[in-house]
Amino acid sequence: MRISPLVFRVLYRIRKVYWRIARPTTYGVKALIIRSVDADRVLLVRHSYGDQSLWSLPGGGYKPAQETPEQAARRECIEELGVELEPSALVLEEHLTTSEGKQGHLKIVRLHAISDELAPNGEISEARWTAVDLSDLPGNPAVSKWVHSALKAHAQGQYRSGT
């Protein structure tokens, strides 16, 4: 069943209000997906909710008691994009965020795609393989700070083994 982008936008707004009131601790992952046939290309997405002009990394929330960040990143990418991924994964970076009234634990995970084929769900308005220097994004694109951070860590080889 495909969920409409409108539903994602409504749920996004409800979640933001909840975070301001409850101030929860959250756990999230973002995935830097490397293209299988060209390691100089990565997958970026635009979500159908929030800032829809922003290019970002796919990902979502997880519960540490139920899955590792690597497992969560794979699950989210398969759910959101239908992308086939290699079994290996590495945590590139870990961040503590305090935006939107919550305390967030964010891990950025590097994954490798087996195939270039994508089947985005309603959460994703656009998905694109792009050069790691972002030079082939059209116009003057807005790009998430997490994209820049992940690309820098990947280029410098500064990552830790996954757990």
Residue pairs with C-beta under 8 A, 6 or more apart in sequence:
2 121
2 122
3 121
3 122
3 123
4 122
5 48
5 49
5 122
5 123
5 125
7 122
8 47
8 48
8 49
8 122
8 123
9 48
9 49
11 49
12 49
12 50
16 100
18 24
19 26
19 100
19 101
19 102
20 100
20 101
21 101
22 102
23 101
23 102
23 103
24 102
24 103
25 102
25 103
25 104
25 105
26 61
26 102
26 103
26 104
26 105
27 61
27 62
27 63
27 64
27 69
27 104
27 105
28 59
28 60
28 61
28 62
28 104
28 105
28 106
28 107
29 59
29 60
29 61
29 62
29 69
29 72
29 73
29 76
29 106
29 107
29 108
29 109
30 56
30 57
30 58
30 59
30 73
30 106
30 107
30 108
30 109
30 146
30 150
31 57
31 58
31 59
31 73
31 74
31 76
31 77
31 108
31 109
31 110
31 111
32 42
32 57
32 92
32 108
32 109
32 110
32 111
32 150
32 151
32 154
33 42
33 43
33 57
33 58
33 77
33 83
33 85
33 111
33 112
33 113
34 41
34 42
34 110
34 111
34 112
34 113
34 154
35 41
35 42
35 43
35 113
35 116
35 129
36 86
36 112
36 113
36 114
36 115
36 116
37 116
40 131
40 132
41 129
41 130
41 131
41 132
42 129
42 130
42 132
42 151
43 58
43 81
43 83
43 113
43 118
43 127
43 128
43 129
43 130
44 55
44 56
44 57
44 127
44 128
44 130
44 137
44 143
44 147
45 55
45 56
45 57
45 58
45 80
45 81
45 120
45 124
45 126
45 127
45 128
46 52
46 53
46 54
46 55
46 56
46 124
46 125
46 126
46 127
47 54
47 56
47 123
47 124
47 125
48 122
48 123
48 124
48 125
49 123
51 142
52 125
53 141
53 142
54 142
54 143
54 144
55 128
55 130
55 134
55 137
55 141
55 142
55 143
55 144
55 147
56 143
56 144
56 146
56 147
57 108
57 144
57 146
57 147
57 150
58 76
58 77
58 80
58 81
58 124
58 127
59 73
59 76
59 77
60 72
60 76
60 79
60 80
61 72
62 69
62 71
62 72
62 75
62 76
67 75
68 162
68 163
69 91
69 107
69 109
69 162
69 163
70 89
70 90
70 91
70 109
70 162
70 163
73 89
73 107
73 109
73 111
74 85
74 89
74 111
77 83
77 85
77 111
78 85
79 121
80 120
80 121
80 123
80 124
81 118
81 119
81 120
81 121
81 124
81 127
82 117
82 118
82 119
82 120
82 121
83 113
83 115
83 117
83 118
84 113
84 114
84 115
84 117
85 111
85 112
85 113
85 114
86 111
86 112
86 113
86 114
88 112
89 109
89 110
89 111
89 162
90 109
90 110
90 159
90 160
90 161
90 162
91 107
91 108
91 109
91 110
91 159
91 160
91 161
91 162
91 163
92 108
92 109
92 110
92 150
92 153
92 154
92 158
92 159
93 107
93 108
93 149
93 150
93 153
93 158
93 159
94 105
94 106
94 107
94 108
95 104
95 105
95 106
95 107
95 108
95 149
96 103
96 104
96 105
96 106
97 103
97 104
97 105
97 106
98 104
106 146
108 146
108 149
108 150
108 153
109 162
110 150
110 154
110 159
116 129
118 127
120 126
120 127
128 137
130 136
130 137
132 151
132 154
132 155
134 141
134 143
134 147
134 151
137 143
153 159
